[in-house]
Amino acid sequence: MTPTPQTRDLVGRTILVTGANAGIGYWCAELLAARGARVLLGCRSPERASVAERSIRAHVEGADIGILSLDLGSSASIAEAAASVGDTLHGVICNAGVKSAHRGERTADGHDLMIGTNALGHFALLAQLAPTLSPDARVVAVGSIAHRFARIAPATLDEPWTGSSLSQYGRSKAALMAIAFELDRRWRGTARSALCAHPGYAVDPLTPARDGLAPVSPLVRGLAALTGGLVQGKDAGAAPIVHAATSTDATGGDYWGPGGLLEFRGAPRRVRASDEVRSREVGAALWAAAEELAGVRFPI
Ligand SMILES: NC(=O)c1ccc[n+]([C@@H]2O[C@H](COP(=O)([O-])OP(=O)(O)OC[C@H]3O[C@@H](n4cnc5c(N)ncnc54)[C@H](OP(=O)(O)O)[C@@H]3O)[C@@H](O)[C@H]2O)c1
């Protein structure tokens, strides 16, 4: 069992975590469940979601867990998922992400795989979840240090890309972050808020073992321990995200990440986001492009 957390301060709150069957999303879900939240695991594979659910139940006594079938690369799946959420949502953590792809790889809807999944999929999901969000709901977009090295260029968002997979990944994360900051601006004057957070550099071999999740051999775990001063486990990577989603110290428009060297590891603190992801002009243009590409209206 996970040691009893300091508080069960999230009893009565329901939080959806996308991509909760693996990695950082799993750890966000386990940490939130340990604080008493009802957690919805938004996952595309029912089998992998069940493995994660079992693991959380094995580590958190009395965990309140639900599974939401969700493929962020499919507009049909997103619409079905949004329509089937029975609970009022107090939080949504937009964590699911594709971290690398070959040029030309596409989602089920035919969008660029990383832009389509990481940014457009979450945009469409949030647009359709809006009626189920509580008046004080918090949305957290999981960004990345890589956002700083990318240009969003909303007008060409879905066009075939050149350059490296890493820079296209950074662009998809920058787009997701800019959507969250724009959402927060549109929600000003209400009690709803949107924030961004990133996990630093978080790897499986430094993460506590969980049955059925990312098995790591003892040898690799031992070797990885040598890098422990530089990077961190995915449990620690989840901390700034959970902090952004739940702390009274965090407010709309914030960006949280690890406080250590290069923001690779360490305790959560506010960190700097690029001027582009905070730009009102880029945010407005991106919103319009996302509505058009995702085929959903998100009027606020
Ligand atoms: N690890 C890092 O150092 C790092 C650094 C910066 C940012 N991040 C961000 O943190 C997030 C989690 O990263 P991670 O390292 O935990 O990655 P991970 O272990 O690869 O997990 C990714 C999760 O996203 C899900 N996913 C991918 N495509 C999906 C789709 N179409 N629909 C629904 N779910 C989908 C995966 O589900 P399946 O199991 O079905 O594939 C999985 O649950 C990502 O957004 C990533 O960009 C990570």
The ligand as an SDF file (V2000), in Angstrom:
LIG
                    3D

 48 52  0  0  0  0  0  0  0  0999 V2000
    8.6940   11.4400  -19.6900 N   0  0  0  0  0  0  0  0  0  0  0  0
    9.1770   12.6560  -19.8100 C   0  0  0  0  0  0  0  0  0  0  0  0
   10.3320   12.9270  -19.4880 O   0  0  0  0  0  0  0  0  0  0  0  0
    8.3060   13.7550  -20.3340 C   0  0  0  0  0  0  0  0  0  0  0  0
    8.8650   15.0300  -20.4710 C   0  0  0  0  0  0  0  0  0  0  0  0
    8.0530   16.0900  -20.8980 C   0  0  0  0  0  0  0  0  0  0  0  0
    6.7120   15.8540  -21.1560 C   0  0  0  0  0  0  0  0  0  0  0  0
    6.2150   14.5920  -21.0320 N   0  0  0  0  0  0  0  0  0  0  0  0
    4.7990   14.4170  -21.3350 C   0  0  0  0  0  0  0  0  0  0  0  0
    4.1770   13.6970  -20.2900 O   0  0  0  0  0  0  0  0  0  0  0  0
    3.1170   12.9000  -20.8150 C   0  0  0  0  0  0  0  0  0  0  0  0
    3.2980   11.4740  -20.3530 C   0  0  0  0  0  0  0  0  0  0  0  0
    4.5670   11.0260  -20.7480 O   0  0  0  0  0  0  0  0  0  0  0  0
    5.1070    9.5870  -20.3200 P   0  0  0  0  0  0  0  0  0  0  0  0
    6.5740    9.6720  -20.3410 O   0  0  0  0  0  0  0  0  0  0  0  0
    4.4040    9.1080  -19.1330 O   0  0  0  0  0  0  0  0  0  0  0  0
    4.6590    8.7460  -21.6130 O   0  0  0  0  0  0  0  0  0  0  0  0
    4.2360    7.2180  -21.7700 P   0  0  0  0  0  0  0  0  0  0  0  0
    4.7500    6.3830  -20.6690 O   0  0  0  0  0  0  0  0  0  0  0  0
    4.6080    6.8790  -23.1810 O   0  0  0  0  0  0  0  0  0  0  0  0
    2.6530    7.2680  -21.6730 O   0  0  0  0  0  0  0  0  0  0  0  0
    1.9110    7.9350  -22.6540 C   0  0  0  0  0  0  0  0  0  0  0  0
    0.4470    7.7350  -22.3650 C   0  0  0  0  0  0  0  0  0  0  0  0
   -0.2880    8.4130  -23.4010 O   0  0  0  0  0  0  0  0  0  0  0  0
   -1.2470    7.4730  -23.9150 C   0  0  0  0  0  0  0  0  0  0  0  0
   -1.6500    7.7620  -25.3020 N   0  0  0  0  0  0  0  0  0  0  0  0
   -0.8690    7.8840  -26.3920 C   0  0  0  0  0  0  0  0  0  0  0  0
   -1.6520    8.0630  -27.4810 N   0  0  0  0  0  0  0  0  0  0  0  0
   -2.9510    8.0630  -27.0470 C   0  0  0  0  0  0  0  0  0  0  0  0
   -4.2070    8.1760  -27.6940 C   0  0  0  0  0  0  0  0  0  0  0  0
   -4.3370    8.3310  -29.0340 N   0  0  0  0  0  0  0  0  0  0  0  0
   -5.3310    8.1460  -26.9390 N   0  0  0  0  0  0  0  0  0  0  0  0
   -5.2610    7.9750  -25.6000 C   0  0  0  0  0  0  0  0  0  0  0  0
   -4.0890    7.8270  -24.9260 N   0  0  0  0  0  0  0  0  0  0  0  0
   -2.9430    7.8570  -25.6570 C   0  0  0  0  0  0  0  0  0  0  0  0
   -0.5470    6.1360  -23.8220 C   0  0  0  0  0  0  0  0  0  0  0  0
   -1.4890    5.0970  -23.9470 O   0  0  0  0  0  0  0  0  0  0  0  0
   -1.0910    3.6740  -24.6400 P   0  0  0  0  0  0  0  0  0  0  0  0
   -0.5040    2.8340  -23.5410 O   0  0  0  0  0  0  0  0  0  0  0  0
   -2.4050    3.1910  -25.1320 O   0  0  0  0  0  0  0  0  0  0  0  0
   -0.1050    3.9760  -25.7340 O   0  0  0  0  0  0  0  0  0  0  0  0
    0.0330    6.2600  -22.4280 C   0  0  0  0  0  0  0  0  0  0  0  0
   -0.9490    6.0090  -21.4590 O   0  0  0  0  0  0  0  0  0  0  0  0
    3.1640   13.0630  -22.3300 C   0  0  0  0  0  0  0  0  0  0  0  0
    2.2210   14.0190  -22.7230 O   0  0  0  0  0  0  0  0  0  0  0  0
    4.5560   13.6000  -22.5880 C   0  0  0  0  0  0  0  0  0  0  0  0
    4.5990   14.4080  -23.7250 O   0  0  0  0  0  0  0  0  0  0  0  0
    6.9640   13.5350  -20.6400 C   0  0  0  0  0  0  0  0  0  0  0  0
  1  2  1  0
  2  3  2  0
  2  4  1  0
  4  5  1  0
  4 48  2  0
  5  6  2  0
  6  7  1  0
  7  8  2  0
  8  9  1  0
  8 48  1  0
  9 10  1  0
  9 46  1  0
 10 11  1  0
 11 12  1  0
 11 44  1  0
 12 13  1  0
 13 14  1  0
 14 15  2  0
 14 16  1  0
 14 17  1  0
 17 18  1  0
 18 19  2  0
 18 20  1  0
 18 21  1  0
 21 22  1  0
 22 23  1  0
 23 24  1  0
 23 42  1  0
 24 25  1  0
 25 26  1  0
 25 36  1  0
 26 27  1  0
 26 35  1  0
 27 28  2  0
 28 29  1  0
 29 30  1  0
 29 35  2  0
 30 31  1  0
 30 32  2  0
 32 33  1  0
 33 34  2  0
 34 35  1  0
 36 37  1  0
 36 42  1  0
 37 38  1  0
 38 39  2  0
 38 40  1  0
 38 41  1  0
 42 43  1  0
 44 45  1  0
 44 46  1  0
 46 47  1  0
M  CHG  2   8   1  16  -1
M  END
$$$$
